[in-house]
Amino acid sequence: MLHVAAVGYGTVSIHAPKYWLDEPVRFHNLRGVIVFTNLSFREFYRRVLFKAGGDRAVQRRFIELTWVDEVLPKDTFADLPEVKPVYGLILDVVRRHWDYLKEASDLINLSIRLMEVLGSDYPVFKPIADTTTNWLMDLVREKEDEARSSVEELKLSDYAKPYCGGRVSAFCELRALLERSECDGEVVFSGDRDNVDEVRGRIDEALGKYFGQGVRLSDIANGSVAVKVSDDAMEALRMLNAKLNSGLTRVHFKPRSLIVPGYPRSVLGVTEARCTSGGVEYRCYPVRLDTLLAWLLGQSQS
């Protein structure tokens, strides 16, 4: 049973060539089996192999969590509540309230509805049901706040602090993003299907507003225009110019990262999309580099 639970239901050929000549083998699964024991799995499985034989490779299919070794006080075992099987009770509740339960929109909503009917049908359980419902509602509010958040979820300054020290600025944030974030697994830079000249033109407009009309990114990067900027700004603009020269026009911000902690509806006006890099698909917010620069410089993102 434990072996089947770990492997699951599927087709095996490479891992089980002894079943004919790499012919697919089907087997049933009992997913979700959790075993609590005072014996380590390694020791348990060693005894099983000794008695019944088997494949030691099975060990890697299990996750073993070791609990802290604590001795419970004696009064813990006093007046133990009577424990009865719960599966039959839940099945009866589901049968009685199926029409109400099946209208649940998601797992959390289903859990709340289940607590409601359990508290109604079994008054002795109502205090626990009410407490659980309050906890679930807190979770719902937390997820709703995550969904409502937008640009405020772009924690670029927090990400840049280890690299900038006490001199965090817009250009230091940009430098950290361009220099470090892809190696850190925070973002991916991509060309997508943007017109590079259009993106470069928008960046030149943003820099013209910031440094003065006529200032262009390429001129700053190659040193043909002298502007008084910090080392961070000069290095960031050089790297930005290099990205455009390589055809990279967008930065893919990944949700649940240091820069984008949650799952906001949008980042800098860009909604979540499915992106691909190196054959790997992932969720991201594909923000154009000109939009990012304008935001860092405190300009309109239009």
C-alpha positions as CSV (number, residue, x, y, z in Angstrom):
1,M,0.0,0.0,0.0
2,L,2.8,2.4,0.9
3,H,4.6,1.8,-2.4
4,V,1.5,2.3,-4.4
5,A,0.7,5.5,-2.6
6,A,4.1,6.9,-3.3
7,V,4.2,6.0,-7.0
8,G,0.7,6.8,-7.9
9,Y,-1.4,5.6,-10.8
10,G,0.3,5.8,-14.1
11,T,2.4,4.1,-16.7
12,V,5.8,2.7,-15.9
13,S,8.3,1.3,-18.4
14,I,11.7,2.6,-17.7
15,H,11.5,2.2,-14.0
16,A,10.1,-1.3,-14.2
17,P,11.7,-3.1,-17.2
18,K,11.3,-6.4,-15.5
19,Y,7.6,-6.3,-16.4
20,W,8.2,-7.7,-19.9
21,L,10.5,-5.7,-22.2
22,D,9.8,-2.1,-21.2
23,E,6.1,-2.6,-21.9
24,P,3.9,-0.1,-20.1
25,V,2.7,-1.3,-16.7
26,R,-0.5,0.1,-15.1
27,F,-1.1,0.1,-11.4
28,H,-3.6,1.6,-9.0
29,N,-2.8,4.4,-6.6
30,L,-3.8,5.4,-3.1
31,R,-2.5,9.0,-3.1
32,G,-2.4,11.0,0.1
33,V,-1.4,8.2,2.5
34,I,0.1,9.6,5.7
35,V,1.6,7.3,8.3
36,F,2.4,8.3,11.8
37,T,4.9,6.0,13.5
38,N,7.6,5.9,16.1
39,L,9.9,4.1,13.7
40,S,12.0,5.8,11.0
41,F,11.0,4.9,7.5
42,R,14.5,3.9,6.6
43,E,14.6,1.3,9.4
44,F,11.0,0.2,8.6
45,Y,11.8,-0.4,5.0
46,R,15.1,-2.1,5.8
47,R,13.1,-4.7,7.8
48,V,10.6,-5.1,5.0
49,L,13.3,-5.7,2.4
50,F,14.9,-8.2,4.7
51,K,11.7,-10.2,5.0
52,A,10.0,-9.7,1.6
53,G,12.7,-8.4,-0.7
54,G,12.2,-5.4,-3.0
55,D,13.8,-2.4,-4.6
56,R,15.8,0.1,-2.5
57,A,14.9,2.8,-5.1
58,V,11.5,2.9,-3.5
59,Q,12.9,4.9,-0.6
60,R,13.3,8.1,-2.7
61,R,9.6,8.1,-3.4
62,F,8.7,8.9,0.2
63,I,9.0,12.1,2.3
64,E,9.9,11.5,5.9
65,L,9.3,14.2,8.5
66,T,10.9,13.7,11.9
67,W,8.9,15.0,14.8
68,V,10.5,16.6,17.9
69,D,11.0,14.0,20.5
70,E,8.9,15.2,23.5
71,V,7.5,13.5,26.5
72,L,3.9,14.5,27.1
73,P,2.8,15.2,30.7
74,K,0.7,12.6,32.4
75,D,-2.4,14.8,32.7
76,T,-2.5,14.9,28.9
77,F,-4.0,11.4,28.9
78,A,-6.6,12.2,31.6
79,D,-10.2,12.5,30.5
80,L,-9.6,11.7,26.9
81,P,-12.6,12.4,24.6
82,E,-14.3,9.5,23.0
83,V,-13.2,9.3,19.3
84,K,-15.5,7.8,16.8
85,P,-15.1,7.2,13.0
86,V,-15.9,10.4,11.2
87,Y,-16.2,9.3,7.6
88,G,-19.7,8.0,8.0
89,L,-20.7,11.2,9.7
90,I,-19.3,13.4,6.9
91,L,-20.9,11.2,4.3
92,D,-24.3,11.6,6.0
93,V,-23.8,15.4,6.2
94,V,-22.9,15.6,2.5
95,R,-26.0,13.5,1.5
96,R,-28.3,15.8,3.5
97,H,-26.8,19.1,2.3
98,W,-25.6,18.1,-1.1
99,D,-27.5,20.8,-3.0
100,Y,-26.0,23.5,-0.7
101,L,-22.5,22.1,-0.7
102,K,-22.2,21.6,-4.5
103,E,-22.8,25.4,-5.0
104,A,-19.4,26.1,-3.5
105,S,-17.2,28.3,-5.7
106,D,-13.9,27.0,-4.4
107,L,-12.2,24.9,-1.7
108,I,-12.3,27.6,0.9
109,N,-16.0,28.3,0.3
110,L,-16.7,24.6,0.4
111,S,-14.9,24.4,3.8
112,I,-17.0,27.3,5.1
113,R,-20.2,25.7,4.0
114,L,-19.2,22.4,5.5
115,M,-18.5,24.1,8.9
116,E,-21.9,25.8,8.7
117,V,-23.9,22.6,8.2
118,L,-21.8,20.7,10.8
119,G,-22.4,23.4,13.4
120,S,-26.1,23.4,12.6
121,D,-26.6,19.6,12.6
122,Y,-24.3,19.0,15.7
123,P,-24.6,21.8,18.2
124,V,-21.8,20.3,20.3
125,F,-19.5,21.0,17.4
126,K,-20.6,24.5,16.8
127,P,-17.9,26.3,18.8
128,I,-15.2,24.5,16.8
129,A,-17.1,25.2,13.5
130,D,-17.4,28.9,14.3
131,T,-13.7,29.2,15.2
132,T,-12.8,27.4,12.0
133,T,-15.1,29.6,9.9
134,N,-13.6,32.8,11.4
135,W,-10.1,31.5,10.5
136,L,-11.3,30.7,6.9
137,M,-12.8,34.1,6.5
138,D,-9.5,35.7,7.6
139,L,-7.9,33.6,4.9
140,V,-10.5,34.8,2.3
141,R,-9.9,38.4,3.2
142,E,-6.1,37.9,2.9
143,K,-6.5,36.4,-0.6
144,E,-8.9,39.2,-1.6
145,D,-6.3,41.8,-0.5
146,E,-3.7,40.0,-2.6
147,A,-5.9,40.1,-5.6
148,R,-6.8,43.8,-5.2
149,S,-3.1,44.8,-5.0
150,S,-1.4,46.1,-8.1
151,V,1.6,48.3,-8.6
152,E,2.3,48.5,-4.9
153,E,3.2,44.8,-5.0
154,L,6.4,45.7,-7.0
155,K,8.9,45.6,-4.2
156,L,11.9,46.5,-6.3
157,S,13.4,48.7,-3.7
158,D,13.3,45.9,-1.1
159,Y,15.0,43.6,-3.5
160,A,17.7,46.1,-4.4
161,K,18.6,47.0,-0.8
162,P,21.2,44.2,-0.4
163,Y,23.0,45.4,-3.5
164,C,22.5,49.2,-2.9
165,G,23.2,49.3,0.8
166,G,22.1,52.7,2.2
167,R,22.1,54.4,-1.2
168,V,18.9,53.0,-2.7
169,S,17.8,55.1,-5.7
170,A,15.8,54.6,-8.8
171,F,18.9,53.9,-10.9
172,C,20.4,51.6,-8.3
173,E,17.1,49.7,-8.3
174,L,17.3,49.5,-12.1
175,R,21.0,48.4,-11.9
176,A,20.2,45.6,-9.4
177,L,17.3,44.5,-11.7
178,L,19.3,44.4,-14.9
179,E,22.5,43.0,-13.3
180,R,21.3,40.6,-10.6
181,S,17.7,39.6,-10.8
182,E,17.8,37.2,-13.7
183,C,20.6,35.2,-12.0
184,D,18.6,35.3,-8.8
185,G,15.6,33.7,-10.6
186,E,13.4,36.7,-10.0
187,V,12.8,37.8,-13.6
188,V,13.4,36.8,-17.2
189,F,14.3,39.3,-19.9
190,S,12.6,38.7,-23.2
191,G,12.3,40.2,-26.7
192,D,8.7,39.0,-27.2
193,R,7.4,40.7,-30.4
194,D,8.0,44.3,-29.6
195,N,9.5,46.8,-32.0
196,V,12.9,47.6,-30.5
197,D,13.1,51.0,-32.1
198,E,9.7,52.0,-30.6
199,V,10.8,50.9,-27.1
200,R,14.1,52.7,-27.5
201,G,12.2,55.8,-28.6
202,R,10.0,55.7,-25.5
203,I,13.1,55.3,-23.3
204,D,14.7,58.3,-25.0
205,E,11.6,60.4,-24.3
206,A,11.7,59.4,-20.6
207,L,15.4,60.3,-20.4
208,G,14.8,63.6,-22.2
209,K,12.2,64.5,-19.6
210,Y,14.6,63.6,-16.8
211,F,18.0,65.0,-18.1
212,G,16.8,67.5,-20.7
213,Q,15.6,67.4,-24.3
214,G,17.9,65.7,-26.8
215,V,19.5,63.2,-24.4
216,R,19.3,59.7,-25.8
217,L,20.1,56.3,-24.2
218,S,22.7,55.3,-26.8
219,D,24.5,58.7,-26.5
220,I,24.8,58.3,-22.7
221,A,25.9,54.6,-23.0
222,N,28.7,55.4,-25.5
223,G,29.8,58.6,-23.8
224,S,29.0,61.0,-26.6
225,V,26.8,63.0,-24.3
226,A,28.1,64.2,-20.9
227,V,25.5,64.0,-18.2
228,K,26.1,64.3,-14.5
229,V,24.9,61.0,-13.1
230,S,26.0,58.5,-10.4
231,D,28.0,55.4,-11.1
232,D,24.8,53.3,-10.5
233,A,22.9,55.4,-13.1
234,M,25.7,55.2,-15.7
235,E,26.0,51.4,-15.3
236,A,22.3,50.9,-15.3
237,L,21.8,52.9,-18.5
238,R,24.7,51.0,-20.2
239,M,23.1,47.7,-19.3
240,L,19.7,48.9,-20.4
241,N,21.2,49.9,-23.8
242,A,22.9,46.5,-24.0
243,K,19.5,44.8,-23.4
244,L,18.0,46.7,-26.3
245,N,20.9,46.0,-28.6
246,S,20.3,42.3,-27.9
247,G,16.6,42.6,-28.8
248,L,15.4,42.3,-25.2
249,T,12.5,44.7,-24.6
250,R,10.5,43.2,-21.7
251,V,11.2,42.0,-18.2
252,H,9.0,39.2,-17.0
253,F,8.2,39.7,-13.3
254,K,7.3,36.4,-11.6
255,P,4.6,36.3,-8.9
256,R,5.4,35.0,-5.5
257,S,9.0,36.3,-5.8
258,L,10.9,38.9,-3.8
259,I,10.0,41.6,-6.2
260,V,6.4,40.6,-6.6
261,P,5.4,38.9,-3.3
262,G,1.8,38.0,-4.1
263,Y,-0.5,37.5,-7.1
264,P,-1.6,41.0,-8.0
265,R,-4.1,41.6,-10.8
266,S,-1.5,43.7,-12.7
267,V,2.0,45.1,-12.4
268,L,2.5,48.5,-13.9
269,G,-0.7,48.1,-15.8
270,V,0.3,44.7,-17.2
271,T,-1.9,41.7,-16.3
272,E,-0.7,38.2,-15.6
273,A,0.2,36.0,-18.6
274,R,1.7,32.7,-19.4
275,C,5.3,33.1,-20.5
276,T,7.9,30.7,-21.9
277,S,11.6,30.7,-21.7
278,G,13.9,27.9,-22.8
279,G,10.9,25.6,-23.2
280,V,9.7,26.2,-19.6
281,E,6.3,27.8,-19.1
282,Y,5.6,30.0,-16.1
283,R,3.3,32.8,-15.0
284,C,4.6,36.4,-15.3
285,Y,3.9,40.0,-15.8
286,P,5.7,41.0,-19.1
287,V,6.5,44.7,-18.5
288,R,8.1,46.7,-21.3
289,L,11.5,48.3,-20.3
290,D,10.3,51.8,-21.3
291,T,7.3,51.4,-19.0
292,L,9.5,50.3,-16.1
293,L,11.9,53.2,-16.6
294,A,9.1,55.7,-16.7
295,W,7.8,54.3,-13.5
296,L,11.2,54.4,-11.8
297,L,11.6,58.0,-12.8
298,G,8.2,59.0,-11.5
299,Q,6.7,59.6,-14.9
300,S,3.4,58.6,-16.5
301,Q,3.2,55.1,-17.7
302,S,1.0,55.9,-20.7
